[in-house]
Amino acid sequence: MKLNTLKILDGLAFLVTVVSALVSVLAGAMECPKTAIVFACIAAIAPIINRVANNQLLAPLQARKLTQKQNQIIINKLLEGSSFKVWVAHNRHEAEPAAYHKQFCEALEAGGLEITWFGGMTNTTVGIELSGPESAEKQRLISALDAAGVKYQNVYFSDDPQCLQHGIALWIGVRN
């Protein structure tokens, strides 16, 4: 539903921009400068208003959070199988990733997983990374994140045996 609304708003903004630009050109050609200026401004402002309406301009400034729906999807998917251990890490000096980290811990625990909290990672991780050896458990976590629409990158640290001994880990980095 939301995606369709965004597409409609995008199409409407494009149409307003093109029509306003054409009216501006015609008004200029007909020596109506005030009309040309007004419609040129409308053509310039329509895409900006659309971006604000779509929350694309403000989204990078807002804290990430799991919605109630995402939270429930993750829990339900994880409850489909047996429990397993997951490290969930973030940089303890960053407030936004720490809050997002807490939400993931709560969802994963409610989904029956055993969480090991880790707050000493560097702030070089951007977004969310999922690491660990390929396994049925990791696939179930991937399935839960995918179903909930959580964006992450699946990584495998083949050059770091210590990371492999921890098993599956979810690294909550800074916003991208």
Residue pairs with C-beta under 8 A, 6 or more apart in sequence:
6 54
9 50
9 53
9 54
10 50
10 54
12 50
13 46
13 47
13 49
13 50
14 47
16 42
16 43
16 46
17 43
17 46
17 47
18 43
20 39
20 40
20 42
20 43
20 46
21 39
21 40
21 43
23 35
23 39
24 35
24 36
24 37
24 38
24 39
24 40
24 43
25 36
27 33
27 35
27 36
27 39
28 36
48 57
51 57
52 58
60 175
63 96
63 99
63 100
64 96
64 100
64 175
65 99
65 100
65 103
66 74
66 100
66 103
66 104
66 107
66 148
66 150
69 148
70 107
70 148
70 149
70 150
71 103
71 106
71 107
71 110
71 148
73 144
73 147
73 148
74 107
74 108
74 111
74 144
74 145
74 147
74 148
74 150
75 107
75 110
75 111
76 111
77 111
77 140
77 143
77 144
77 147
77 148
78 108
78 111
78 112
78 113
78 140
78 141
78 144
79 111
79 112
80 140
81 136
81 137
81 140
82 112
83 112
83 113
83 114
84 113
84 114
84 137
84 167
84 168
85 113
85 114
85 115
85 116
85 167
85 168
86 108
86 113
86 114
86 115
86 116
86 141
86 167
86 168
86 169
86 170
87 115
87 116
87 118
87 166
87 167
87 168
87 169
87 170
88 101
88 104
88 105
88 108
88 115
88 116
88 117
88 118
88 169
88 170
88 172
89 101
89 117
89 118
89 119
89 120
89 121
89 169
89 170
89 171
89 172
90 97
90 98
90 100
90 101
90 118
90 119
90 121
90 171
90 172
90 173
91 97
91 98
91 119
91 120
91 121
91 122
91 123
91 125
91 173
91 174
92 98
92 119
92 120
93 123
94 123
94 174
96 174
96 175
97 172
97 173
97 174
97 175
98 119
100 172
101 117
101 119
101 172
104 170
104 172
105 115
105 117
108 115
108 170
109 115
111 144
116 166
118 169
121 171
121 173
123 173
123 174
124 173
125 171
125 172
125 173
125 174
126 173
126 174
126 175
126 176
127 151
127 152
127 153
127 173
127 174
127 175
127 176
128 150
128 151
128 152
128 153
128 170
128 171
128 172
128 173
129 152
129 153
129 154
129 155
129 170
129 171
129 173
130 138
130 141
130 142
130 145
130 152
130 153
130 154
130 155
130 168
130 169
130 170
130 171
131 154
131 155
131 156
131 157
131 163
131 168
131 169
131 171
132 138
132 156
132 163
132 164
132 166
132 167
132 168
132 169
133 156
133 164
133 167
133 168
134 156
135 168
137 168
138 168
141 168
141 170
142 154
145 152
152 170
157 163
157 164
163 169
